[in-house]
Amino acid sequence: MVSLLLSGCTSGASRQAPDGRSGAAAPTSTASSPAGRWQPRPGLDWQWQLSGRLDATVDVPVYDIDGFDHGAAAVAGLHDRGSKVICYLSTGAHEDFRPDADAFPASVLGKGNGWEGERWLDVRRTDVLEPLMENRIAMCAKKGFDAVEPDNMDGYRNDTGFPLTAADQLAYNRLIARVAHRHGLAVGLKNDLDQIPALEPDFDFAVNEQCAQYEECDELVPFVEADKAVFHVEYELPAAAFCARSRALRLSSLEKKYELGAWRKSCATTGPART
């Protein structure tokens, strides 16, 4: 697929169903946390592609791609181009099209989450889910990914079919972060804005959908203040409508289409340095 690397603005640098510094120095993509994990910094440009043939030609320091659909060779190829690579996984919903789908007992499967073939998981059942998610995250590590993007991490705010509480969600999200860290991977908090104050210390970056549309981007500031990247996308707003605010908040913002193919418009106008 031919890349369309476009600039959404010209003056500066959960795959979930919709529901709702200007002039700063170029960030580096390669930095280490105290534990030796990759630590993405605010303002990094990125590409998020979860469908279609992978376009590896977009010149950005960070790619976020599906962990099941791509093997070690694809990850190595992106590394050879100088990019860090994030492994997309669903950790809060069951997907009936995944190779490990039959390993999930019916007792942990809830209502549909709005995407075909997907159902919410009972995140209270860590006895069942921890080994399954450990296997998935270990797969990402074996393929050479640098980080994990665990999706569907805010089931407690949705009609899952289970009486999930905020405390249940906090415990599960922290569990996923610990598992990723055990495997030497950075991990991002996907959406779950209300729990950012509690969870920011446990996560290495954030991934957000549509904070500009719903006027929620200020809630992501704790990550930026902690020198952690916020990878952000909008689907229904044009880039020109949110890029100025994104640059002011030092978010890594893209305009994408819902299918998350190769097409993108970025709020970044220059390629950040790589070290």
Secondary structure as GFF3:
##gff-version 3
##sequence-region A 1 275
A	DSSP	beta_strand	5	7	.	.	.	ID=ss1
A	DSSP	beta_strand	47	49	.	.	.	ID=ss2
A	DSSP	beta_strand	62	66	.	.	.	ID=ss3
A	DSSP	alpha_helix	72	80	.	.	.	ID=ss4
A	DSSP	beta_strand	84	90	.	.	.	ID=ss5
A	DSSP	beta_strand	93	95	.	.	.	ID=ss6
A	DSSP	three_ten_helix	101	103	.	.	.	ID=ss7
A	DSSP	three_ten_helix	106	108	.	.	.	ID=ss8
A	DSSP	beta_strand	109	112	.	.	.	ID=ss9
A	DSSP	beta_strand	118	121	.	.	.	ID=ss10
A	DSSP	alpha_helix	126	143	.	.	.	ID=ss11
A	DSSP	beta_strand	147	151	.	.	.	ID=ss12
A	DSSP	three_ten_helix	155	157	.	.	.	ID=ss13
A	DSSP	alpha_helix	166	182	.	.	.	ID=ss14
A	DSSP	beta_strand	186	190	.	.	.	ID=ss15
A	DSSP	three_ten_helix	193	195	.	.	.	ID=ss16
A	DSSP	alpha_helix	196	199	.	.	.	ID=ss17
A	DSSP	three_ten_helix	200	202	.	.	.	ID=ss18
A	DSSP	beta_strand	205	209	.	.	.	ID=ss19
A	DSSP	three_ten_helix	217	220	.	.	.	ID=ss20
A	DSSP	alpha_helix	221	225	.	.	.	ID=ss21
A	DSSP	beta_strand	230	234	.	.	.	ID=ss22
A	DSSP	alpha_helix	239	249	.	.	.	ID=ss23
A	DSSP	beta_strand	252	255	.	.	.	ID=ss24
A	DSSP	beta_strand	264	266	.	.	.	ID=ss25
###
